[in-house]
C-alpha cells in the first residue's frame, strides 16, 4: 500500500470540510487561514519523538517517507489559502507566492540534493544541524511572544474547531482509512499518530509573513500543543484496542 496515499486523501478531505465550514460560518479570511493551518499542518518534532518511542526505527522510516511528501503538500496548500484570501486573486499571484515561499524553496532544494546525489558538504551539514536544533525553541519563543489571551476570547470558535478537527476528527478519520486500506499494523499506527499531531510552530511564522491572523495562530499552536499531551495517549489506547487485537 502507498504509505502517503491515506494522508494525502485525509488532507484533501479536511480541506474540503474547512471550505464548507468557511461558507457556513464566514470567518474573516486571516482567521480562516489560521484555522486551516491549525488543521492540516503537523509538528514534525513531536512526530519524531512520539513515533520513535512507540514504533521504533520502522515507524521513523515510515515517518520520513510521509514528511518527504506531506511537507511540500501542506506548504503549497497553506500558501494557496493565503493567496486566495487576497483582494486581487489571480493564478499568477498564487504561483508567485508559492515560488517565493522559503519553506517551499527549501523543500525543493532538499529534494534536488537528495535525488541528484550531490548532498551537502560536511561543513554545511554541521552548520545545518546547529540551525535545526535552534528552530524549535525559536519557534516556540515567537509563538509565546505573539500570544494574546484577550484576543483568544474573540476567536474561540476557530480555536475550538481547530482542536476538534486536528486532535480528534482527523485521527478518527485516519483510523477508518487504515482499517479499510492496510493490514500492516506498524504503517496503520504511524499514520494515525501522524494525523493526530498538533499543528506546527512554523505556522506562526508563515502567518506573520503572509498576512494571516498571527495572534489566533499563536493561540491555536499553544492550545493544541498542550491538549495533544492528553489526546495522543487516548488515540494510542484506541489504536491498541482496535488494531492490535
N, C-alpha and C positions, 0 to 999 in steps of 0.2 A: 504493500500500500504506500502511496505517496505520503510522506510524513507531513509535508507542508499543506497538502490539499485541504484537510479539515479546518486548519487555522485560517487559510485564505477564505474558505466558504463562510466561516463564522464572522470574520471581519467584514466581509461584504454584506452578510445578513444583518449585522448590527448597524452598519452604515445606513441600510435601508430603514431599519427601525428608528434610528435617530432622525432621519429625514422626515419620517412620518410624525414623530413627536414634535419636530420643529414646526411643521404645518399645523399641528393641533394646538400647541402651546404658544408658539410665536415668540421665542426668546430673542432678545437683542442679538445680532449676529456675533459680536465679540464674546458674549456669554455662551452662545451655542458652540463656538469654536473651542472653548474651554471644556464644555460638556463632551464634545466629540473626542478631543484628545484624551480626556479623562476616561473614555470608554475603550478606545482602540489601542492606545499606547500601553507599554508594559515596562516594568522596572527590571532591566537586564541584570543588575547586580543582585537583586533579591532572587531572581530566577536561578542564577548560578548557585547561590547559597542553598536554596531550598532543594533544587533538583539534585545537586551533588550529594547532599546529605541523605536524600530519600532514595534516589535511583542509582547513585554511583557513577562510574565512568560511562556506562551505557546511556544513562539519561543525559549526561553532559554532551555526549556525541550527538544525540538527537537534538538537544537544545542548540548546538552550534549550527546545525542544518536549518533549524527554524529561524534563527537570528539572521542568517545569510539572506533569507527570502523576506522575512517579515519586517526587518528594519527599513529597507528601501520602500517596501509597500506602504507601511503606515506613515512614513515621512511624505511620500508622494500624495497620499490621501489627505493628510493633515494640511499640507501646504495648499492643496487644491481647495479645501474648505475655506481657508483664509482668503485665497484669491477670489473665490466665488462670492464672498461677502463684500467685495469692494463695490464702489458706486458705479464704476465703469467696467463691466465684466467683458472680457474678451479672451479667447483662447490663446492669443499671443501673449497677453498679460499673465495668464495662468502658466503657460510654458516658460515665460521669463522668470517668474518667481520660483518655479521648480528648478530651473537650471542654475539659479543664483543661490539656492539654499545650501548653506555649508554642510548640513547633515547629509543631504543627497549627494553633494560633491564628494564628501568623504567616503560614502558607501561605494560610489562608482570607482573612485581611486583605489580603494581596498580590493574591490572585485577585480580590477585590471591587474593589480600587482599579484593577486593570487593566481589568476588564470594564466598570466604571462610567464610566471615562474621567476620573475625578476627579484621579488621580495624587497626588503629594506636592508640597507647597510646595518651592521651590528651596532654602530654608534647611535643611529637613529632609532633603532629598536629600544635601546636603553632609555633614551630620552622620552620616547612614546610611552614606555611603561611607567615612567615617573609622572607624566602628564595624566595618564589614565588613572593612576592611584589618587590624584588630586581631584578628578572630575566629580565623583560622588559627593565628597564633603563640600566642595564649592557650590554644587547644585543645590544641596540642602541649605546652605547659608543664604543663597539667593532666594530660595522659597521662603525661608523664615523672615528675611528682610521685607518681602513683598506681602506677607500675610497680615491682613487687617480684619480682626474678628467682627467689628461692627458691620463691615461690608458683607460678611457671610450671611447675616440675618436677612438681607435683602434678596439674596440669590439662593435661598435654602432649597428651592425646588431643583435647581441644577445640581446642587451638591448631593441631595438625596438620590436623584435619578442616576447620577454618575456612580455612586456606591452600589446602588441596587443592580444596575446593568453590569458593571465591571466585576464586582466581587461575588455576585450571586447568580444572575441570569446567564452570563457568559459561560462560567464553568458548568452549569447545569445543562446548557445547550450543547457544550462540547461533550459532556458525558453521553448525551443522546447520540451524537455523531460517531464517537468512537465505539459505542455499543453496537452500532449498525455496521460500521465500516472496517473494524480491525479486531483481530483476536490476539494481537500482541499486547500483553499487559504493560510492559515497560513503555512502549510507544503511547498507549492509551493514557496512563497515569501522567507521563511527562506532558502530553498535550493538555490535559485537564489542569495541571498545576500552572502551566504557561498561560492558559486562558484566565486563571484566577489571580494573576499577579496584579498588584496595584499599578497605577499609571506611573510614567517615567518622570523624574525630576527635570529632565531636559525639556519637557513640555512647557515649563515656565519660561525658559529662555526663548523658545520659539514663539510663545505668546507675546512676549515683550518685543521681539523683533518684528513681528508681522501684524501688530495692531490688535491682538486679542485682548480679552479682559484678564490681565495677569494676576489681579487680586483674587478673582474667582479660581483661576488656575492654581494659584498657591494654596488656596483652601482645599481644593479637591485633592491635590497631591498630599497635603498634610493629613487630611482626614482618612483618605484611602490607605495610606501607609500604616496608620495606627490601627484601623479596622481590619486590615489584612492579617495582623497578628492574631486576630480572633477567627477570621473567616477561613484562612488557609488550613488550620488544623481540622476544622469541620469538614472542609472539602476533602481532605485526605482521609478522614474517617468514612465519609460516604464512598470514596473510591475503594477503600478496603472492604467495605460491606458488600458492594455490588460487583466489583471487578475481580476480587481475589477469591471469591467463593467457587 
